[in-house]
């Protein structure tokens, strides 16, 4: 089996897992504007991004850098940006005082708009990393400091650490497990992280 085919399959498997998590979390959320609801939307747009990425790796990338492939990549990146926005909102509703919500929501919308412009105009994945990495680190720190009060979650901490390890393997180009390349390995590790993100999301209110 070719490397791109394996990468596409790992994408689809991770997408299916994320869609299942999103469906369950959204189906049980008490309110749309809640940490639980926003985390369900985070999982939903993560799943959508993975699905599009799977289509890209499986059907567009083998044909080279066509306009169709560029469109698929940009769509994946935009889904990641929306996912990052809902990650911010979930953290905001879980950890921040009510008075902080509106200013941070506005700031998050501005961040999303600026990211979308850069993601469309600049063909460099670094734009995506710069957008989501700070939010992921903030979520990690908030959960670490929230452990004593019960607002933080060991499951979220573990999931984030696995995600960071997955991103590191991808960035370092780890291709030791052929035909599982660096992207396929990232998806496999992400599937493990998703289990912890799902369990952590069940405890959100």
Secondary structure, DSSP 8 states (H G I E B T S, - for coil): --HHHHHHHHHHHHHHHHHHHHHHHHHT-S-SSSHHHHHHHHHHHHHHHHHHHHHIIIIIGGG-S-HHHHHHHHHHHHHHHHHHHHHHHHHHHHHS-GGGHHHHHHHHHHHHHHHHHHHHH---THHHHHHHHHHHHHHHHHHHHHTTTTSS-HHHHHHHHHHHHHHHHHHTT--TBTTB-HHHHHHHHHHHHHHHHHHHHHT--
